[in-house]
Amino acid sequence: MLEIGGHHASAGSSVSSANLEQGIAHAERVLQLYRPEYDPLIITFFADHSASASRGWHVAALAALGYLDRAQQVAREMRAFFEQLGHGQTHAQGLMFLFLHATVCRDYAKAEELGRDMKRAGEQYGLPAYVVFGEYFLQCTTMDPVLITQATHAVRDMFGFKCMTIGMSVMRLADAQLAAGDAKAALAAVEGGLEWLRTQEEYYFEPEILRTRGDALCAMGDLAAAEENYEAAISVARSHKARLFELRATMGLCRVWQKRSRAADAVSALRPVYEWFTEGLDTIDLRDARALLDELGARV
């Protein structure tokens, strides 16, 4: 059973540090070792259930790697497991993993639903911390920079919570600030977020933060600096084998090139990344990539 706990912990540390395939290997090993009769001991020693949490890390890794249908399947398996188990901490934490996945996939309507579920689970099982987490995560699904800032500070400073949550909320904050027309504030948010993530050695969201910095610089009219950040995001994403994040950064770069009348170069860059994907073709990112290729004059 200690081996299960070790692989559970290693799955989390590997995915957080962007060693995605290693994280999957540890998560799969947990399930290979798991037996239902271990449930009482696992819950006693580890507070939350390794067979649920390891699936949560598995989902996060699969999504970033671009295996979007498989990520959805593991997410469904995790939810079925923690709902059948009936253990409060495992249930609430499982919803947190599902919230993270919905946010990674930019499905904010689903994320809002999961935030409400998390709050209800905290109330149902007498877990006040998860009631608060649910409330703060709900704030992160809004497009209100003030609410998102409050939530980010609360989770980071009051709870000292990491596990990629800060990277997730920083990007959401920057998106809200960009939508409000405040590109300077968005740039400051991602600069602070990037510094914090690197200090914590949590690199899962690093390519996404670099991409978002590119978005802020683009909105400020500094296309050369935006291009540099998109290229940096692509390079980091490739080093992580994070195809989903590479796709997003490539779309950002292509939009800069489109402004510079380099549509042919944009198509050459985006098409191979888009065509790598064989699943999740109806997800938000793949639809956006297909639409951008059409806009650039390419036939998909």
Secondary structure, 3 states (H helix, E strand, C coil): CHHHHHHHHHHHHHHHCCCHHHHHHHHHHHHHHCCHHHHHHHHHHHCCCHHHHHHHHHHHHHHHHCCHHHHHHHHHHHHHHHHHHCCHHHHHHHHHHHHHHHHHCCCHHHHHHHHHHHHHHHHHHCCHHHHHHHHHHHHHCCCCHHHHHHHHHHHHHHCCCCCCHHHHHHHHHHHHHHHCCCHHHHHHHHHHHHHHHHHHCCCCCHHHHHHHHHHHHHHCCCHHHHHHHHHHHHHHHHHHCCHHHHHHHHHHHHHHHHHCCCHHHHHHHHHHHHHHCCCCCCCHHHHHHHHHHHHCCCCC
